[in-house]
């Protein structure tokens, strides 16, 4: 295919459509409307392993208390996590118990003496979204001393009660604040919104000739109730969006992205994309294979001088200009029908209608019918189904271990797809591709640079 020639042809056709619309016969679309643009719903369980979650919280606590702190100017206190975290979830809240090892040393000449203790604190981090703002709050729920600090020096005793109260107060203010600030630093909804909107402004996929593209517009991103398994934290993420296959981005494909919290989550995802293939694109592909070709033999030879295509509702209309054994014009009518077994679109219910020229005998009529049923039908079906095949392959590649952002990988499968609502409108062939996906996202590593230091 001569790509530059095809692009110029489509551009000229588009200009003529808008200026005069004389290239193709006028369509009676008074009572015709485009198929409804369906909304896709990607239900994406985002999975973070317990190991990575432990590492991140350990890092936050370590960063928060790296320099230690002083009690009453007399005691130096150091804190570090002493074991794995016990993490649970309740709806949109994380409940986690952190075992902390505490080391207390007096200042002055006895600074080398150390008293060790261990305490377990239980924290709760709740997450909500209100008017596209992330609301998170970490609170200290309970604490218990596993072993209290003891310093066995004659004449020197530790003020246990005062140190205990001091530590709990510190944990309430320092750890809780550090965790909340880390979440706010990592999850900036305004920046996420701008990044996602910018990302979806460009085509998600293009055909090899760079003429037909997939465009999408996100509507909403929602979080569902979190859950905890033996090995990972699962954060349900639901992404709602509209998508279209077209040569240019449709002006009506524009949504305002919002964020929300939802109380439910479904395991399967639906991916609905509306194809709006320009008829001139299909027409040009067919012309390259059929136009100016001679069929038949002897006195029954026919040449297809010109092809024009249009469509109305569920029917494709092909205008043929013939020369040779028959000089005249003829219209062919096909109904594109989706075949579930072969997962392809096939042209059925062929009808022929002479428009101008002499009376057509049976031999010429059979020859024209043969051209329609074989050459034309095959060329059109091949072009339409090639676009469908490109879409399926692109979706399969997308859900197969694809890194969508640093450290975050998609994994899943396309379990089913079918074509619905085939219709011709505004010189385009519309149809909706309905797909069902099982898909999840694994967070292999959280960037340490985004943690509070």
C-alpha positions in Angstrom: 0.0 0.0 0.0 1.2 3.5 -0.9 0.8 5.0 2.6 1.3 8.7 1.5 -1.2 8.3 -1.4 -3.8 6.8 0.9 -3.4 9.5 3.5 -3.8 12.2 0.8 -6.8 10.5 -0.6 -8.5 10.3 2.8 -7.7 13.9 3.4 -9.2 15.1 0.1 -12.3 13.0 0.6 -12.7 14.4 4.1 -12.5 18.0 2.7 -15.0 17.2 0.0 -17.4 15.7 2.6 -17.4 18.9 4.6 -17.5 21.3 1.6 -20.0 19.7 -0.8 -20.6 16.0 0.0 -20.9 15.4 -3.7 -18.5 12.4 -3.8 -21.1 10.0 -2.6 -24.9 9.9 -3.0 -26.8 11.6 -0.3 -27.9 9.3 2.5 -31.3 9.4 4.1 -30.3 9.7 7.7 -33.2 11.7 9.0 -34.3 8.9 11.3 -30.8 7.3 11.7 -28.6 7.7 14.8 -25.2 6.4 15.7 -25.0 3.4 18.1 -24.7 4.3 21.8 -21.1 4.7 23.0 -20.7 2.2 25.8 -18.6 2.7 29.0 -15.8 0.3 29.8 -15.2 -0.9 33.3 -11.8 -2.2 34.2 -11.9 -3.8 37.6 -8.2 -3.9 38.5 -7.1 -5.5 41.8 -3.8 -3.8 42.7 -1.7 -6.3 44.6 1.1 -5.4 47.0 3.0 -8.2 48.7 3.2 -8.3 52.5 7.0 -8.3 52.1 6.9 -5.0 50.1 4.4 -3.5 52.5 6.6 -4.5 55.5 9.6 -3.0 53.7 7.8 0.3 53.0 6.4 0.8 56.6 9.8 -0.2 58.0 11.4 2.4 55.8 8.9 5.1 56.9 9.4 4.3 60.6 13.2 4.1 60.2 13.2 7.5 58.4 11.0 9.0 61.1 13.2 7.9 64.0 16.6 7.8 62.4 18.1 10.4 64.7 16.3 9.2 67.8 14.9 11.7 70.4 15.6 12.9 73.9 13.5 12.6 77.0 13.8 15.3 79.7 17.3 16.1 78.4 18.6 13.1 80.3 17.8 10.1 78.2 18.6 9.2 74.5 15.9 6.9 72.9 16.3 4.9 69.7 13.5 3.0 68.0 13.5 0.3 65.2 11.1 -2.3 64.0 11.9 -5.7 65.5 9.8 -8.1 63.5 7.2 -8.5 60.7 4.0 -6.5 60.8 0.6 -8.0 61.4 -1.6 -6.3 58.7 -5.4 -6.6 58.4 -8.1 -4.6 56.5 -11.5 -3.3 57.4 -13.3 -1.8 54.3 -11.1 1.2 53.4 -8.8 1.1 56.4 -5.5 -0.7 57.1 -5.1 -2.1 60.6 -1.5 -3.0 61.4 0.5 -3.9 64.4 4.2 -2.9 64.5 6.6 -4.5 67.0 9.2 -1.9 68.0 12.5 -2.4 69.8 13.5 0.5 72.1 16.9 1.3 73.3 17.3 3.9 76.2 20.6 5.2 77.4 21.3 7.9 80.0 23.3 10.9 79.0 26.7 11.8 80.5 29.2 9.3 81.9 26.7 6.5 81.9 25.9 6.9 78.1 27.3 3.4 77.3 24.7 1.8 79.5 21.6 0.8 77.6 18.2 -0.4 78.7 16.3 -2.4 76.1 12.5 -2.9 75.8 9.9 -3.9 73.2 6.5 -2.5 72.6 3.8 -3.3 70.0 1.6 -0.5 68.7 -1.5 -0.9 66.6 -2.2 1.7 64.0 -5.2 2.4 61.7 -4.9 4.2 58.4 -8.3 5.1 56.8 -8.7 6.3 53.2 -11.5 8.2 51.7 -12.1 10.5 48.7 -14.3 13.6 48.8 -14.7 16.0 45.9 -11.6 14.5 44.2 -9.5 15.1 47.3 -7.8 12.2 49.1 -8.6 12.1 52.8 -6.4 9.8 54.8 -5.8 9.6 58.6 -3.5 7.4 60.7 -4.3 6.9 64.3 -2.7 4.9 67.1 -5.4 2.5 68.4 -3.7 0.6 71.1 -0.3 -0.4 72.5 1.2 -3.0 74.8 4.6 -3.5 76.3 6.1 -6.8 75.4 9.0 -6.1 77.8 9.5 -2.9 79.7 12.8 -1.1 79.9 15.0 -2.0 82.9 18.3 -0.5 83.9 20.0 -2.5 86.7 22.4 0.1 88.2 22.5 0.6 91.9 21.2 4.1 92.7 19.9 4.6 89.2 16.3 3.9 88.2 14.4 4.7 85.0 11.2 6.8 85.2 9.3 4.0 83.4 5.8 5.6 83.5 7.0 8.9 82.3 9.1 7.4 79.4 6.1 5.2 78.4 3.8 8.1 78.2 6.4 10.1 76.3 7.0 7.3 73.8 3.3 6.8 73.1 2.8 10.5 72.5 5.8 10.5 70.1 4.4 7.5 68.2 1.0 9.2 67.9 2.5 12.4 66.5 5.6 11.2 64.6 4.7 7.8 63.1 1.1 8.7 62.3 2.1 12.0 60.7 4.9 10.3 58.7 2.6 7.7 57.3 0.0 10.2 56.4 2.5 12.5 54.7 4.0 9.5 52.8 0.5 8.6 51.4 -0.1 12.2 50.5 3.2 12.5 48.8 2.7 9.3 46.8 -1.0 9.8 46.0 -1.6 13.3 44.6 -4.9 13.1 42.9 -4.5 16.3 41.0 -1.2 15.2 39.5 -2.6 11.7 38.8 -5.6 13.4 37.1 -3.4 15.6 34.9 -1.1 12.7 34.0 -3.9 10.3 33.1 -5.7 13.0 31.1 -2.5 13.9 29.2 -1.8 10.2 28.6 -5.2 9.6 27.1 -4.9 12.6 24.8 -2.8 10.6 22.4 -3.8 7.4 20.6 -3.4 4.2 22.6 -2.8 2.1 19.5 -2.4 2.7 15.7 -2.5 0.4 12.8 0.6 -0.3 10.8 -0.2 2.4 8.3 -0.8 4.9 11.1 -4.2 5.8 9.7 -6.6 4.1 12.1 -6.2 4.6 15.9 -7.7 3.7 19.2 -8.6 6.8 21.3 -10.0 6.7 24.9 -11.3 9.1 27.5 -11.4 8.2 31.2 -14.5 9.2 33.2 -13.9 7.9 36.8 -11.3 6.1 38.9 -12.8 4.5 42.0 -11.3 2.5 44.9 -13.2 -0.5 46.4 -12.9 -2.2 49.8 -9.4 -3.4 50.6 -8.6 -6.9 51.6 -5.7 -8.9 53.0 -4.6 -12.4 52.0 -1.9 -14.5 53.5 0.6 -13.0 51.1 -0.6 -9.6 49.8 -2.7 -6.5 50.2 -5.4 -6.2 47.5 -6.6 -2.7 46.6 -9.5 -2.8 44.1 -9.3 -0.1 41.5 -12.1 0.5 39.1 -11.5 2.5 35.9 -14.4 3.8 33.8 -13.7 5.1 30.3 -15.0 5.4 26.8 -13.0 4.4 23.7 -13.3 4.7 19.9 -11.5 3.3 16.8 -11.2 6.1 14.3 -8.8 8.0 12.0 -9.0 11.1 14.2 -10.0 11.8 17.8 -13.8 12.3 17.9 -14.8 15.7 19.3 -17.5 14.0 21.4 -14.9 11.8 23.1 -14.2 14.1 26.1 -14.9 13.5 29.8 -14.0 15.1 33.1 -12.1 12.6 35.2 -13.3 12.1 38.8 -12.2 10.0 41.7 -14.4 8.1 44.2 -14.8 5.3 46.7 -17.2 2.5 46.0 -18.5 -0.2 48.4 -18.3 -3.1 45.9 -15.9 -4.7 43.4 -16.4 -7.3 40.6 -13.7 -9.7 39.5 -14.3 -9.4 35.7 -13.8 -6.4 33.5 -15.7 -5.2 30.5 -13.8 -3.4 27.7 -16.2 -1.8 25.2 -14.8 0.0 22.3 -16.7 1.6 19.4 -15.3 1.3 15.9 -16.0 4.2 13.6 -14.1 3.2 10.5 -14.5 5.7 7.7 -16.1 4.2 4.6 -13.5 5.9 2.4 -10.8 3.9 4.2 -12.5 0.6 3.3 -13.3 1.9 -0.1 -9.7 2.8 -0.9 -8.6 -0.7 0.2 -11.2 -2.3 -2.1 -10.3 0.0 -5.0 -6.7 -1.2 -5.0 -7.8 -4.8 -5.5 -10.8 -4.4 -7.7 -10.9 -1.1 -9.7 -9.8 -1.3 -13.3 -9.6 -5.1 -13.1 -11.0 -7.3 -15.9 -13.1 -10.3 -15.1 -14.6 -13.0 -17.3 -13.3 -14.0 -20.8 -14.1 -13.4 -24.5 -17.2 -11.5 -25.2 -18.2 -11.7 -21.5 -15.3 -9.7 -20.2 -16.2 -7.0 -17.7 -14.1 -4.2 -16.3 -14.9 -2.5 -13.0 -14.1 1.1 -13.9 -15.1 2.8 -10.6 -16.2 1.8 -7.1 -18.0 4.0 -4.6 -19.3 2.9 -1.2 -21.7 4.1 1.4 -24.0 2.7 4.0 -27.4 3.2 5.5 -28.5 1.7 8.8 -27.4 -2.0 8.7 -26.7 -2.2 5.0 -23.5 -1.5 3.0 -24.2 -0.1 -0.5 -21.6 -0.5 -3.3 -21.9 1.6 -6.5 -20.2 -0.1 -9.5 -19.5 1.5 -12.9 -18.9 -1.3 -15.4 -17.5 -1.4 -18.9 -16.8 -4.1 -21.5 -19.6 -6.6 -22.1 -21.8 -4.4 -20.1 -21.6 -0.6 -19.9 -23.6 0.8 -17.1 -24.0 1.2 -13.4 -25.1 -1.3 -10.7 -25.7 -1.1 -7.0 -24.8 -4.0 -4.6 -26.2 -4.4 -1.2 -24.6 -6.3 1.7 -25.5 -6.7 5.4 -22.4 -7.1 7.6 -23.2 -9.8 10.2 -21.0 -10.9 13.0 -20.3 -14.7 13.2 -19.7 -15.9 16.7 -18.1 -19.2 15.7 -15.4 -17.6 13.5 -15.3 -14.3 15.5 -15.4 -12.4 12.2 -17.7 -10.0 10.3 -19.1 -11.5 7.1 -21.2 -9.8 4.3 -24.5 -11.5 3.8 -27.9 -11.1 2.0 -26.4 -9.9 -1.3 -28.8 -8.0 -3.5 -28.1 -6.5 -7.0 -29.9 -3.6 -8.6 -29.1 -2.2 -12.1 -29.1 1.6 -12.1 -28.3 2.5 -15.7 -27.4 0.8 -18.9 -28.9 -1.8 -21.2 -30.9 -4.8 -20.1 -28.5 -7.3 -18.5 -28.6 -10.9 -19.7 -28.2 -13.9 -17.4 -24.6 -14.5 -18.2 -23.5 -10.9 -17.4 -25.8 -10.9 -14.3 -24.1 -14.1 -13.1 -20.7 -12.7 -13.7 -21.4 -9.5 -11.7 -22.9 -11.6 -9.0 -19.7 -13.7 -9.0 -17.5 -10.6 -8.7 -19.6 -9.4 -5.8 -19.7 -12.7 -3.9 -16.0 -13.5 -4.4 -13.7 -10.5 -5.1 -15.6 -7.7 -3.5 -16.9 -9.6 -0.5 -13.5 -11.0 0.2 -11.7 -7.7 -0.1 -14.1 -5.9 2.2 -14.3 -8.6 4.8 -10.5 -8.9 4.9 -10.1 -5.2 5.6 -12.7 -5.0 8.3 -11.5 -8.2 10.0 -7.9 -7.1 9.9 -8.8 -4.0 12.0 -10.7 -6.3 14.4 -7.7 -8.7 14.6 -5.3 -5.7 15.3 -7.6 -4.7 18.2 -7.6 -8.2 19.7 -3.8 -8.6 19.4 -3.3 -5.2 21.0 -5.5 -6.0 24.0 -3.8 -9.4 24.5 -0.4 -7.7 24.5 -1.6 -5.0 26.9 -2.7 -7.5 29.6 0.4 -9.8 29.3 2.9 -8.7 31.9 3.0 -5.1 30.8 4.8 -2.4 32.9 2.3 0.4 32.9 4.4 2.6 35.3 7.7 2.0 37.1 7.3 -1.1 39.4 3.6 -1.7 38.4 2.8 -4.6 36.0 -0.5 -5.7 34.4 -1.3 -9.4 34.1 -4.4 -11.1 32.8 -6.2 -12.5 29.8 -8.9 -11.7 27.2 -11.5 -14.3 27.9 -14.2 -13.3 25.4 -15.1 -10.7 22.8 -17.9 -10.2 20.3 -19.3 -7.5 17.9 -22.6 -5.8 18.5 -24.6 -3.0 16.9 -23.2 -2.9 13.4 -24.6 0.2 11.7 -23.7 2.8 9.0 -23.9 6.4 10.0 -22.4 9.7 8.7 -20.2 7.8 6.2 -18.7 5.5 8.8 -19.1 1.9 9.7 -20.0 1.7 13.4 -19.8 -1.4 15.6 -19.2 -2.0 19.3 -16.6 -4.5 20.3 -17.5 -6.0 23.7 -14.7 -7.8 25.5 -14.4 -9.5 28.9 -11.1 -9.5 30.7 -9.6 -11.0 33.8 -6.9 -8.6 34.8 -4.9 -7.4 37.8 -1.9 -5.2 38.6 1.0 -6.2 40.7 3.2 -3.6 42.5 6.6 -5.2 42.6 8.4 -2.3 44.2 7.5 1.1 45.6 10.0 3.8 44.8 12.0 4.7 47.9 12.5 8.2 46.6 8.7 8.8 47.2 8.9 7.9 50.9 9.1 10.6 53.6 12.7 11.1 54.7 
